[in-house]
Amino acid sequence: MQKTKKLIALLLSLVLIFSTMALAFSVSAEELTTGVVESTEPEEEPHEEHKTFADLFVTMWEEIIAFFKYIFYDVFRGAPAPDIPEAPTKFAHE
């Protein structure tokens, strides 16, 4: 029983050591292959600025209020449904 515990401890220690060695090798390999590469592609368009949490929070409540206004006010008046907003078509990976 004592030998099996030692063997299991040794195996687990080796697994931990090998995983840290693999990390060290991958980092050193990345540093060796990293370099400055001139791109022939046109420059990317500048990204739009990110909204702050307060802006997102205010926009969320404006949308919720507009939703309830449509349900409880505009529907009974017979007003047409609002237009669906355009979905964003530009993504960072394109």
Secondary structure in CASP SS format (residue, H / E / C, confidence):
PFRMAT SS
TARGET T0000
AUTHOR 0000-0000-0000
METHOD secondary structure of the structure
MODEL  1
M C 1.00
Q H 1.00
K H 1.00
T H 1.00
K H 1.00
K H 1.00
L H 1.00
I H 1.00
A H 1.00
L H 1.00
L H 1.00
L H 1.00
S H 1.00
L H 1.00
V H 1.00
L H 1.00
I H 1.00
F H 1.00
S H 1.00
T H 1.00
M H 1.00
A H 1.00
L H 1.00
A H 1.00
F H 1.00
S H 1.00
V H 1.00
S H 1.00
A H 1.00
E H 1.00
E H 1.00
L H 1.00
T H 1.00
T C 1.00
G C 1.00
V C 1.00
V C 1.00
E C 1.00
S C 1.00
T C 1.00
E C 1.00
P C 1.00
E C 1.00
E C 1.00
E C 1.00
P C 1.00
H C 1.00
E C 1.00
E C 1.00
H C 1.00
K C 1.00
T C 1.00
F H 1.00
A H 1.00
D H 1.00
L H 1.00
F H 1.00
V H 1.00
T H 1.00
M H 1.00
W H 1.00
E H 1.00
E H 1.00
I H 1.00
I H 1.00
A H 1.00
F H 1.00
F H 1.00
K H 1.00
Y H 1.00
I H 1.00
F H 1.00
Y H 1.00
D H 1.00
V H 1.00
F H 1.00
R H 1.00
G C 1.00
A C 1.00
P C 1.00
A C 1.00
P C 1.00
D C 1.00
I C 1.00
P C 1.00
E C 1.00
A C 1.00
P C 1.00
T C 1.00
K C 1.00
F C 1.00
A C 1.00
H C 1.00
E C 1.00
END
